[in-house]
């Protein structure tokens, strides 16, 4: 997805996601979710710039077998990426309900046990962007069987070639992760609109996002070994990126000038 104006805000509320049929298969591959597509085919669903990936291929797995998408209000126990929301509501959130059918309980590598949701943005501003600010809401729609709260990690990369590129370093930002708020009681549906964690806007610096390159923003949901995962989602996202402040260049210039002057005075 193109990010074409430095300082402009990209926002996403995921309300274009489908809201029915609930707790049903959306079809065998290639029907279902397709990554980053402005005009999906009939019986396909997509949001421009967004990617989904679960390691274990499924027949009901979206366009490439790794993107099973279903619709739910928290009552489902079938592992899938989810269009979460109250039954029949057009107010949606994008998330996942992890299970051993999507990722290994005993992964040989971290990527074999992680479920990913990601946004890919291309820098079309013509300028190198030095920092970005991101804020959003985390929502919990299902409480699983784990004994501890589930934590969703966040990372970014300007070198990745795909959502699950094993050779690329994603830089972790703990301030942009969150932990599911409900983890005691009986497994079942949780009202995600009432159980929200507001992830306050946080600015990441030193990004060096050059023109024509991609910035990946990725949420990681680790598979919970031996337990059914919590149903989590992200919603109401806001993002913007900027060039370095002019004062930064001034300070660097003054520092160089001072160094040269000092050398002239002290041959």
Backbone as CSV, one residue per row, in Angstrom:
resi,resn,N_x,N_y,N_z,CA_x,CA_y,CA_z,C_x,C_y,C_z
1,UNK,0.850,-1.189,0.000,0.000,0.000,0.000,0.885,1.239,0.000
2,UNK,0.513,2.228,-0.782,1.322,3.427,-0.914,1.121,4.378,0.264
3,UNK,2.251,4.839,0.825,2.241,5.933,1.795,2.892,7.099,1.071
4,UNK,2.087,8.081,0.664,2.540,9.040,-0.337,2.818,10.441,0.180
5,UNK,2.494,10.730,1.421,2.691,12.085,1.935,3.228,12.035,3.359
6,UNK,4.449,12.528,3.557,5.053,12.516,4.889,4.168,13.264,5.879
7,UNK,3.966,12.660,7.030,3.145,13.264,8.066,1.666,12.969,7.951
8,UNK,1.229,12.390,6.827,-0.184,12.060,6.670,-0.544,10.870,7.555
9,UNK,-1.811,10.764,7.906,-2.278,9.708,8.801,-2.992,8.614,8.019
10,UNK,-2.550,7.385,8.231,-3.278,6.218,7.743,-4.062,5.651,8.917
11,UNK,-5.345,5.444,8.727,-6.182,4.866,9.788,-6.939,3.669,9.238
12,UNK,-7.259,2.737,10.133,-7.959,1.518,9.731,-8.843,1.044,10.877
13,UNK,-10.163,0.840,10.573,-11.087,0.334,11.599,-11.596,-1.065,11.275
14,UNK,-11.189,-1.638,10.130,-11.490,-3.017,9.734,-12.979,-3.285,9.519
15,UNK,-13.779,-2.236,9.407,-15.223,-2.434,9.277,-15.648,-2.933,7.903
16,UNK,-14.708,-3.039,6.961,-15.029,-3.639,5.660,-14.968,-5.162,5.701
17,UNK,-14.509,-5.741,6.812,-14.488,-7.196,6.928,-15.910,-7.754,6.944
18,UNK,-16.093,-8.993,6.484,-17.442,-9.579,6.472,-17.945,-9.855,7.882
19,UNK,-19.289,-9.862,8.041,-19.873,-10.141,9.357,-20.794,-11.356,9.363
20,UNK,-20.871,-12.087,8.253,-21.645,-13.331,8.197,-21.155,-14.154,6.997
21,UNK,-21.303,-15.490,7.060,-21.928,-16.314,8.092,-20.971,-16.553,9.259
22,UNK,-21.528,-16.572,10.444,-20.718,-16.687,11.650,-20.323,-18.140,11.912
23,UNK,-19.059,-18.319,12.345,-18.519,-19.630,12.730,-18.659,-20.673,11.622
24,UNK,-18.483,-20.239,10.386,-18.575,-21.137,9.239,-17.321,-21.007,8.383
25,UNK,-17.030,-22.070,7.626,-15.960,-22.002,6.649,-16.300,-20.980,5.580
26,UNK,-15.311,-20.173,5.204,-15.505,-19.230,4.105,-15.053,-19.822,2.780
27,UNK,-14.795,-21.123,2.777,-14.508,-21.806,1.526,-13.099,-22.342,1.449
28,UNK,-12.911,-23.303,0.541,-11.603,-23.903,0.344,-10.738,-22.996,-0.520
29,UNK,-9.424,-23.118,-0.334,-8.465,-22.344,-1.113,-8.772,-22.503,-2.611
30,UNK,-8.795,-21.413,-3.424,-8.357,-20.053,-3.116,-9.441,-19.096,-2.641
31,UNK,-10.602,-19.612,-2.240,-11.653,-18.743,-1.712,-11.286,-18.329,-0.295
32,UNK,-11.639,-17.127,0.095,-11.358,-16.644,1.441,-10.468,-15.422,1.395
33,UNK,-9.570,-15.311,2.367,-8.694,-14.134,2.441,-7.640,-14.163,1.338
34,UNK,-7.339,-12.996,0.764,-6.212,-12.813,-0.145,-5.487,-11.548,0.290
35,UNK,-4.158,-11.606,0.396,-3.383,-10.483,0.916,-3.448,-9.262,0.007
36,UNK,-3.518,-8.081,0.621,-3.141,-6.808,-0.004,-3.707,-6.635,-1.413
37,UNK,-5.024,-6.703,-1.533,-5.654,-6.653,-2.854,-6.753,-5.607,-2.867
38,UNK,-6.702,-4.708,-3.864,-7.686,-3.637,-3.928,-9.015,-4.120,-4.497
39,UNK,-8.968,-5.183,-5.320,-10.195,-5.684,-5.931,-10.200,-7.207,-5.872
40,UNK,-10.523,-7.784,-4.708,-10.550,-9.246,-4.607,-11.638,-9.848,-5.487
41,UNK,-11.398,-11.098,-5.908,-12.388,-11.805,-6.707,-13.618,-12.142,-5.873
42,UNK,-14.638,-12.651,-6.538,-15.855,-13.074,-5.839,-15.500,-14.102,-4.774
43,UNK,-16.106,-13.977,-3.608,-15.889,-14.884,-2.480,-14.488,-14.782,-1.896
44,UNK,-13.794,-13.680,-2.179,-12.532,-13.393,-1.530,-12.655,-12.112,-0.717
45,UNK,-11.798,-11.990,0.307,-11.828,-10.852,1.213,-10.409,-10.318,1.362
46,UNK,-10.277,-9.010,1.410,-8.957,-8.411,1.510,-9.086,-6.984,2.017
47,UNK,-7.996,-6.479,2.594,-7.863,-5.065,2.925,-6.514,-4.629,2.380
48,UNK,-6.506,-3.591,1.592,-5.284,-3.146,0.933,-4.168,-2.928,1.945
49,UNK,-3.022,-3.559,1.702,-1.858,-3.414,2.563,-1.725,-4.471,3.639
50,UNK,-2.781,-5.261,3.894,-2.779,-6.172,5.047,-2.505,-7.625,4.632
51,UNK,-1.780,-8.334,5.542,-1.331,-9.706,5.293,-1.655,-10.579,6.514
52,UNK,-1.977,-11.847,6.237,-2.201,-12.843,7.276,-1.333,-14.064,6.981
53,UNK,-0.856,-14.722,8.047,-0.065,-15.938,7.829,-0.112,-16.836,9.049
54,UNK,-0.548,-18.102,8.833,-0.364,-19.157,9.833,0.515,-20.229,9.209
55,UNK,1.449,-20.826,9.974,2.457,-21.720,9.389,1.905,-23.002,8.778
56,UNK,0.882,-23.605,9.393,0.371,-24.891,8.926,-0.657,-24.674,7.827
57,UNK,-0.399,-25.223,6.647,-1.308,-25.052,5.514,-2.628,-25.761,5.776
58,UNK,-3.718,-25.143,5.322,-5.057,-25.695,5.487,-5.793,-25.666,4.153
59,UNK,-6.665,-26.649,3.927,-7.513,-26.620,2.733,-8.391,-25.378,2.754
60,UNK,-8.943,-25.107,3.917,-9.696,-23.864,4.122,-8.673,-22.817,4.582
61,UNK,-7.874,-22.328,3.623,-6.732,-21.520,4.019,-6.507,-20.280,3.200
62,UNK,-7.567,-19.717,2.631,-7.393,-18.501,1.862,-6.662,-18.736,0.559
63,UNK,-6.131,-17.664,-0.009,-5.563,-17.733,-1.351,-4.327,-18.610,-1.438
64,UNK,-3.560,-18.736,-0.337,-2.325,-19.526,-0.431,-2.241,-20.663,0.579
65,UNK,-3.359,-20.990,1.225,-3.376,-22.107,2.165,-2.922,-21.770,3.567
66,UNK,-2.513,-20.527,3.810,-1.992,-20.117,5.114,-2.766,-18.923,5.690
67,UNK,-4.029,-18.778,5.281,-4.783,-17.574,5.646,-6.234,-17.885,5.995
68,UNK,-6.453,-18.965,6.703,-7.841,-19.300,7.059,-8.504,-18.122,7.775
69,UNK,-9.622,-17.681,7.247,-10.376,-16.560,7.820,-11.802,-16.996,8.101
70,UNK,-12.257,-16.714,9.312,-13.649,-16.969,9.693,-14.228,-15.726,10.346
71,UNK,-15.486,-15.822,10.735,-16.222,-14.698,11.316,-16.781,-15.148,12.653
72,UNK,-16.630,-14.335,13.694,-17.126,-14.775,14.986,-17.368,-13.657,15.972
73,UNK,-18.108,-14.026,17.021,-18.397,-13.114,18.127,-17.760,-13.607,19.417
74,UNK,-16.832,-14.574,19.311,-16.127,-15.081,20.482,-16.529,-16.468,20.900
75,UNK,-17.575,-17.022,20.301,-18.056,-18.344,20.709,-17.316,-19.476,20.019
76,UNK,-16.600,-19.170,18.937,-15.928,-20.212,18.156,-14.738,-20.793,18.906
77,UNK,-14.432,-22.054,18.618,-13.226,-22.686,19.143,-12.343,-23.230,18.012
78,UNK,-12.749,-23.000,16.764,-11.950,-23.418,15.620,-10.880,-22.372,15.335
79,UNK,-9.620,-22.817,15.255,-8.540,-21.885,15.012,-8.639,-21.230,13.647
80,UNK,-8.504,-19.906,13.614,-8.580,-19.166,12.355,-8.233,-17.715,12.613
81,UNK,-7.819,-17.018,11.553,-7.881,-15.574,11.611,-9.354,-15.194,11.614
82,UNK,-9.670,-14.111,12.308,-11.077,-13.819,12.565,-11.450,-12.383,12.230
83,UNK,-12.637,-12.251,11.652,-13.346,-10.983,11.636,-14.217,-10.999,12.887
84,UNK,-13.712,-10.346,13.955,-14.414,-10.366,15.235,-15.417,-9.209,15.314
85,UNK,-16.500,-9.454,16.024,-17.483,-8.416,16.278,-18.751,-9.032,16.847
86,UNK,-19.616,-8.210,17.412,-20.908,-8.702,17.894,-21.698,-9.283,16.729
87,UNK,-22.501,-10.298,17.007,-23.244,-10.983,15.949,-24.050,-9.998,15.116
88,UNK,-23.811,-10.049,13.793,-24.548,-9.193,12.871,-24.055,-7.769,12.768
89,UNK,-23.115,-7.373,13.621,-22.652,-5.987,13.627,-21.661,-5.740,12.493
90,UNK,-21.723,-4.536,11.921,-20.747,-4.140,10.905,-19.506,-3.519,11.540
91,UNK,-19.481,-3.392,12.861,-18.291,-2.880,13.561,-17.386,-4.087,13.815
92,UNK,-16.262,-4.162,13.064,-15.423,-5.347,13.089,-14.018,-5.026,13.592
93,UNK,-13.287,-6.079,13.915,-11.876,-5.997,14.275,-11.182,-7.205,13.662
94,UNK,-9.908,-7.060,13.320,-9.151,-8.145,12.692,-8.286,-8.830,13.732
95,UNK,-8.427,-10.149,13.828,-7.655,-10.860,14.835,-7.483,-12.322,14.505
96,UNK,-7.248,-13.113,15.555,-6.973,-14.528,15.360,-7.328,-15.304,16.624
97,UNK,-7.766,-16.535,16.413,-7.924,-17.511,17.491,-6.951,-18.637,17.189
98,UNK,-5.851,-18.686,17.919,-4.812,-19.665,17.646,-5.220,-21.077,18.029
99,UNK,-4.651,-22.051,17.326,-4.860,-23.463,17.662,-3.740,-24.274,17.032
100,UNK,-3.645,-25.546,17.447,-2.592,-26.411,16.909,-2.842,-26.772,15.456
101,UNK,-4.020,-26.463,14.912,-4.274,-26.689,13.488,-3.654,-25.595,12.628
102,UNK,-3.236,-24.497,13.254,-2.646,-23.376,12.518,-1.144,-23.279,12.721
103,UNK,-0.661,-23.692,13.890,0.758,-23.579,14.217,1.132,-24.684,15.188
104,UNK,2.390,-25.072,15.156,2.852,-26.186,15.980,2.890,-25.821,17.458
105,UNK,2.478,-26.777,18.292,2.617,-26.617,19.742,4.077,-26.764,20.177
106,UNK,4.868,-27.445,19.351,6.288,-27.675,19.675,7.142,-27.276,18.474
107,UNK,7.219,-25.994,18.192,7.901,-25.541,16.974,9.415,-25.724,17.056
108,UNK,10.009,-26.121,15.924,11.465,-26.226,15.845,12.099,-24.848,15.729
109,UNK,11.354,-23.897,15.140,11.789,-22.506,15.041,10.625,-21.627,15.485
110,UNK,10.893,-20.394,15.917,9.798,-19.515,16.341,8.734,-19.334,15.271
111,UNK,9.127,-19.248,13.994,8.148,-19.012,12.937,7.168,-20.162,12.776
112,UNK,7.537,-21.369,13.204,6.618,-22.502,13.106,5.526,-22.437,14.165
113,UNK,5.698,-21.579,15.162,4.703,-21.473,16.221,4.042,-20.124,16.315
114,UNK,4.310,-19.249,15.341,3.773,-17.890,15.402,2.717,-17.639,14.336
115,UNK,1.696,-16.906,14.702,0.663,-16.430,13.787,0.888,-14.941,13.575
116,UNK,0.833,-14.492,12.311,1.193,-13.118,11.999,0.044,-12.357,11.342
117,UNK,-0.131,-11.114,11.773,-0.958,-10.122,11.093,-0.038,-8.947,10.787
118,UNK,-0.057,-8.453,9.550,0.912,-7.418,9.190,0.318,-6.399,8.227
119,UNK,0.885,-5.212,8.298,0.582,-4.129,7.362,1.872,-3.771,6.627
120,UNK,1.797,-3.741,5.279,2.966,-3.363,4.463,2.679,-2.018,3.798
121,UNK,3.569,-1.054,4.026,3.433,0.279,3.443,4.666,0.582,2.601
122,UNK,4.459,1.166,1.423,5.570,1.554,0.558,5.777,3.066,0.654
123,UNK,7.022,3.476,0.832,7.348,4.894,0.949,7.353,5.537,-0.435
124,UNK,6.279,6.240,-0.764,6.174,6.954,-2.030,6.226,8.468,-1.820
125,UNK,6.824,8.908,-0.718,6.887,10.342,-0.429,8.035,11.037,-1.149
126,UNK,9.024,10.275,-1.622,10.212,10.871,-2.200,11.219,11.337,-1.167
127,UNK,10.949,11.069,0.113,11.835,11.474,1.200,12.122,10.285,2.103
128,UNK,13.283,10.306,2.734,13.585,9.283,3.740,12.864,9.648,5.033
129,UNK,12.074,8.715,5.541,11.292,8.938,6.749,12.025,8.319,7.933
130,UNK,12.226,9.116,8.961,13.094,8.723,10.068,12.343,8.084,11.231
131,UNK,11.049,8.366,11.346,10.297,7.840,12.486,8.845,7.624,12.098
132,UNK,8.183,6.758,12.861,6.732,6.604,12.697,6.082,6.536,14.067
133,UNK,4.815,6.931,14.089,4.009,6.884,15.308,2.807,5.991,15.049
134,UNK,2.575,5.055,15.957,1.495,4.079,15.804,0.712,3.981,17.101
135,UNK,-0.594,3.922,16.973,-1.477,3.659,18.103,-2.660,2.834,17.622
136,UNK,-3.254,2.056,18.512,-4.389,1.218,18.135,-5.037,0.672,19.403
137,UNK,-6.098,-0.105,19.229,-6.741,-0.788,20.347,-6.571,-2.289,20.186
138,UNK,-6.187,-2.972,21.265,-6.206,-4.422,21.299,-7.515,-4.879,21.920
139,UNK,-8.119,-5.914,21.355,-9.395,-6.415,21.870,-9.301,-7.915,22.116
140,UNK,-9.981,-8.383,23.157,-10.061,-9.816,23.435,-11.499,-10.271,23.235
141,UNK,-11.681,-11.284,22.363,-13.018,-11.782,22.041,-13.267,-13.215,22.520
142,UNK,-12.229,-13.900,22.960,-12.400,-15.268,23.457,-11.351,-15.513,24.524
143,UNK,-11.770,-16.150,25.625,-10.818,-16.562,26.640,-10.518,-18.036,26.447
144,UNK,-9.232,-18.356,26.301,-8.829,-19.726,26.046,-8.649,-20.532,27.314
145,UNK,-7.842,-21.591,27.210,-7.661,-22.511,28.336,-6.288,-22.366,28.984
146,UNK,-5.500,-21.408,28.538,-4.189,-21.195,29.139,-4.293,-20.627,30.542
147,UNK,-3.258,-20.872,31.338,-3.268,-20.428,32.732,-2.751,-19.004,32.890
148,UNK,-2.179,-18.457,31.841,-1.634,-17.104,31.925,-2.195,-16.245,30.791
149,UNK,-2.083,-14.951,30.980,-2.565,-14.025,29.965,-1.697,-14.119,28.715
150,UNK,-2.328,-13.986,27.575,-1.623,-14.075,26.299,-1.112,-12.696,25.882
151,UNK,0.143,-12.631,25.457,0.754,-11.367,25.065,1.004,-11.351,23.560
152,UNK,0.600,-10.269,22.921,0.784,-10.072,21.491,1.990,-9.164,21.284
153,UNK,2.955,-9.633,20.510,4.157,-8.852,20.256,4.024,-7.998,19.011
154,UNK,4.844,-6.965,18.933,4.864,-6.090,17.754,6.301,-5.871,17.311
155,UNK,6.503,-5.823,15.990,7.814,-5.519,15.443,7.697,-4.864,14.084
156,UNK,8.781,-4.260,13.629,8.797,-3.595,12.327,10.068,-3.956,11.573
157,UNK,9.986,-3.839,10.236,11.146,-4.137,9.400,11.089,-3.320,8.121
158,UNK,12.255,-2.881,7.642,12.356,-2.253,6.324,13.137,-3.139,5.357
159,UNK,13.423,-4.365,5.757,14.187,-5.278,4.913,13.440,-6.557,4.567
160,UNK,12.302,-6.794,5.174,11.579,-8.042,4.947,11.026,-8.113,3.522
161,UNK,11.012,-9.336,2.973,10.429,-9.571,1.659,9.026,-10.152,1.755
162,UNK,8.619,-10.568,2.950,7.290,-11.146,3.132,6.906,-11.071,4.606
163,UNK,5.658,-11.402,4.887,5.172,-11.332,6.265,5.895,-12.318,7.165
164,UNK,6.374,-13.438,6.606,7.053,-14.470,7.401,8.475,-14.696,6.923
165,UNK,9.126,-13.677,6.391,10.487,-13.797,5.887,11.431,-14.214,7.020
166,UNK,11.982,-15.455,6.979,12.819,-15.922,8.089,14.198,-15.267,8.128
167,UNK,14.595,-14.644,7.001,15.923,-14.053,6.953,15.934,-12.595,7.394
168,UNK,14.782,-12.056,7.659,14.684,-10.631,7.965,14.523,-10.399,9.462
169,UNK,15.186,-9.360,9.950,15.063,-8.987,11.345,13.877,-8.047,11.531
170,UNK,12.950,-8.441,12.377,11.883,-7.539,12.790,12.282,-6.946,14.143
171,UNK,12.305,-5.642,14.207,12.709,-4.938,15.416,11.551,-4.891,16.403
172,UNK,11.717,-5.517,17.550,10.651,-5.576,18.542,10.457,-4.222,19.212
173,UNK,9.190,-3.875,19.430,8.834,-2.645,20.152,7.853,-3.043,21.255
174,UNK,8.343,-3.319,22.460,7.444,-3.768,23.536,6.313,-2.791,23.820
175,UNK,6.585,-1.498,23.637,5.553,-0.476,23.928,4.342,-0.599,23.011
176,UNK,4.493,-1.286,21.878,3.388,-1.439,20.933,2.801,-2.851,20.947
177,UNK,3.189,-3.648,21.927,2.523,-4.921,22.167,1.468,-4.757,23.250
178,UNK,0.733,-5.826,23.538,-0.294,-5.753,24.583,-0.625,-7.155,25.081
179,UNK,-1.271,-7.205,26.233,-1.615,-8.466,26.878,-3.119,-8.564,27.060
180,UNK,-3.682,-9.718,26.710,-5.127,-9.940,26.848,-5.550,-9.738,28.296
181,UNK,-6.636,-8.997,28.552,-6.994,-8.639,29.924,-7.726,-9.718,30.708
182,UNK,-8.330,-10.730,30.022,-9.140,-11.738,30.722,-8.463,-13.098,30.587
183,UNK,-8.101,-13.719,31.732,-7.439,-15.024,31.656,-7.825,-15.950,32.804
184,UNK,-8.840,-15.608,33.557,-9.343,-16.502,34.596,-10.829,-16.727,34.390
185,UNK,-11.281,-17.939,34.714,-12.687,-18.273,34.545,-12.856,-19.396,33.550
186,UNK,-14.065,-19.527,33.030,-14.408,-20.600,32.106,-14.157,-20.160,30.669
187,UNK,-13.593,-21.067,29.876,-13.356,-20.733,28.477,-14.654,-20.346,27.792
188,UNK,-14.570,-19.334,26.940,-15.755,-18.934,26.187,-15.639,-17.532,25.650
189,UNK,-16.764,-17.026,25.183,-16.810,-15.718,24.543,-16.541,-14.602,25.545
190,UNK,-15.857,-13.576,25.052,-15.583,-12.353,25.807,-15.990,-11.190,24.907
191,UNK,-16.608,-10.181,25.479,-17.001,-9.011,24.699,-15.771,-8.153,24.408
192,UNK,-15.297,-8.221,23.166,-14.100,-7.478,22.811,-14.273,-5.978,22.855
193,UNK,-15.489,-5.493,22.669,-15.721,-4.053,22.738,-15.636,-3.531,24.170
194,UNK,-15.823,-4.428,25.142,-15.725,-4.041,26.549,-14.364,-4.398,27.137
195,UNK,-13.660,-5.307,26.483,-12.347,-5.744,26.978,-11.278,-5.302,25.984
196,UNK,-11.028,-3.988,26.003,-10.086,-3.352,25.085,-8.869,-2.844,25.858
197,UNK,-7.720,-2.974,25.223,-6.486,-2.405,25.755,-6.051,-1.315,24.779
198,UNK,-6.078,-0.067,25.222,-5.675,1.031,24.360,-4.156,1.122,24.335
199,UNK,-3.582,0.859,23.184,-2.132,0.971,23.007,-1.871,2.410,22.562
200,UNK,-1.386,3.212,23.493,-1.228,4.644,23.240,-0.242,4.896,22.117
201,UNK,-0.458,5.943,21.322,0.487,6.253,20.248,1.920,6.333,20.759
202,UNK,2.794,5.607,20.087,4.202,5.548,20.461,5.044,5.818,19.226
203,UNK,6.092,6.616,19.387,6.943,6.990,18.262,8.213,6.148,18.243
204,UNK,8.443,5.498,17.117,9.644,4.698,16.885,10.597,5.535,16.038
205,UNK,11.831,5.697,16.483,12.800,6.527,15.778,13.901,5.669,15.143
206,UNK,14.722,6.314,14.316,15.830,5.607,13.683,15.388,4.602,12.642
207,UNK,14.286,4.869,11.973,13.717,3.893,11.042,14.466,3.866,9.705
208,UNK,14.865,5.026,9.199,15.580,5.133,7.913,14.802,4.430,6.801
209,UNK,13.557,4.846,6.620,12.657,4.276,5.622,12.848,5.047,4.314
210,UNK,13.626,4.497,3.402,14.025,5.229,2.205,12.933,5.168,1.143
211,UNK,12.918,6.143,0.227,11.902,6.159,-0.827,11.910,4.869,-1.651
212,UNK,10.716,4.391,-1.965,10.558,3.196,-2.786,10.648,1.890,-2.047
213,UNK,10.951,1.916,-0.753,11.076,0.678,0.025,9.840,0.460,0.883
214,UNK,9.723,-0.756,1.426,8.564,-1.142,2.231,8.878,-1.075,3.717
215,UNK,7.884,-0.675,4.464,7.898,-0.778,5.924,6.841,-1.785,6.321
216,UNK,7.263,-2.827,7.046,6.334,-3.834,7.551,6.071,-3.571,9.029
217,UNK,4.810,-3.549,9.402,4.374,-3.497,10.795,3.699,-4.834,11.089
218,UNK,4.219,-5.581,12.087,3.749,-6.955,12.265,3.406,-7.264,13.713
219,UNK,2.214,-7.861,13.881,1.775,-8.355,15.188,1.976,-9.864,15.226
220,UNK,2.521,-10.373,16.336,2.830,-11.791,16.475,2.026,-12.388,17.617
221,UNK,1.274,-13.440,17.300,0.515,-14.191,18.299,1.151,-15.573,18.416
222,UNK,1.929,-15.849,19.481,2.556,-17.167,19.616,1.521,-18.232,19.969
223,UNK,1.659,-19.406,19.356,0.797,-20.521,19.702,1.034,-20.928,21.155
224,UNK,-0.061,-21.091,21.907,0.033,-21.493,23.319,0.117,-23.011,23.403
225,UNK,1.260,-23.585,23.790,1.415,-25.043,23.832,0.426,-25.694,24.797
226,UNK,-0.252,-26.720,24.305,-1.118,-27.508,25.155,-2.372,-26.810,25.618
227,UNK,-2.719,-25.693,24.993,-3.910,-24.959,25.420,-4.548,-24.289,24.208
228,UNK,-5.856,-24.030,24.311,-6.510,-23.243,23.281,-6.251,-21.775,23.557
229,UNK,-5.879,-21.043,22.532,-5.462,-19.655,22.703,-6.631,-18.730,22.999
230,UNK,-6.276,-17.535,23.459,-7.257,-16.453,23.551,-7.575,-15.951,22.144
231,UNK,-8.765,-15.419,21.973,-9.144,-14.781,20.715,-8.852,-13.295,20.804
232,UNK,-7.910,-12.827,20.003,-7.449,-11.442,20.113,-7.691,-10.705,18.788
233,UNK,-7.637,-9.376,18.863,-7.847,-8.568,17.664,-7.149,-7.233,17.818
234,UNK,-6.941,-6.562,16.672,-6.518,-5.168,16.672,-7.601,-4.344,15.979
235,UNK,-7.729,-3.091,16.391,-8.795,-2.241,15.861,-8.378,-0.778,15.996
236,UNK,-9.063,0.071,15.228,-8.936,1.532,15.345,-7.477,1.984,15.333
237,UNK,-6.783,1.581,14.277,-5.359,1.859,14.138,-5.118,3.231,13.511
238,UNK,-4.057,3.887,13.976,-3.637,5.167,13.402,-2.116,5.177,13.275
239,UNK,-1.626,5.600,12.087,-0.189,5.576,11.785,0.191,6.833,11.024
240,UNK,1.356,7.402,11.353,1.957,8.413,10.492,3.472,8.369,10.640
241,UNK,4.170,8.807,9.582,5.626,8.802,9.559,6.122,10.160,9.099
242,UNK,7.305,10.554,9.591,7.823,11.885,9.286,9.301,11.821,8.936
243,UNK,9.780,12.911,8.300,11.202,13.068,8.020,11.871,13.586,9.285
244,UNK,13.215,13.518,9.365,13.897,14.055,10.548,13.598,15.538,10.740
245,UNK,13.526,15.957,11.990,13.306,17.370,12.292,14.457,18.209,11.740
246,UNK,14.153,19.388,11.165,15.231,20.253,10.661,16.284,20.564,11.718
247,UNK,15.866,20.655,12.976,16.815,20.956,14.043,17.898,19.893,14.149
248,UNK,17.555,18.650,13.754,18.545,17.581,13.808,19.682,17.869,12.853
249,UNK,19.315,18.341,11.635,20.344,18.672,10.663,21.168,19.869,11.139
250,UNK,20.515,20.845,11.753,21.221,22.020,12.246,22.233,21.633,13.311
251,UNK,21.826,20.785,14.235,22.730,20.364,15.306,23.919,19.583,14.757
252,UNK,23.649,18.720,13.761,24.752,17.970,13.158,25.714,18.931,12.474
253,UNK,25.151,19.915,11.738,25.988,20.892,11.058,26.810,21.708,12.024
254,UNK,26.198,22.145,13.132,26.937,22.909,14.134,28.047,22.081,14.759
255,UNK,27.751,20.794,14.968,28.759,19.923,15.560,29.962,19.766,14.648
256,UNK,29.712,19.595,13.336,30.817,19.463,12.381,31.607,20.758,12.300
257,UNK,30.881,21.908,12.249,31.554,23.203,12.174,32.427,23.436,13.401
258,UNK,31.928,23.072,14.577,32.694,23.245,15.806,33.942,22.395,15.816
259,UNK,33.811,21.176,15.273,34.968,20.282,15.217,36.050,20.848,14.302
260,UNK,35.624,21.361,13.125,36.583,21.936,12.193,37.253,23.170,12.775
261,UNK,36.459,24.013,13.460,37.015,25.217,14.068,38.037,24.857,15.136
262,UNK,37.739,23.823,15.894,38.671,23.402,16.940,39.982,22.931,16.358
263,UNK,39.919,22.239,15.216,41.143,21.766,14.584,41.966,22.929,14.040
264,UNK,41.279,23.967,13.513,41.998,25.128,13.002,42.714,25.872,14.111
265,UNK,42.114,25.935,15.265,42.700,26.639,16.408,43.819,25.830,17.058
266,UNK,43.767,24.510,16.847,44.774,23.659,17.508,45.456,22.792,16.451
267,UNK,46.336,23.427,15.646,47.004,22.672,14.584,47.913,21.588,15.174
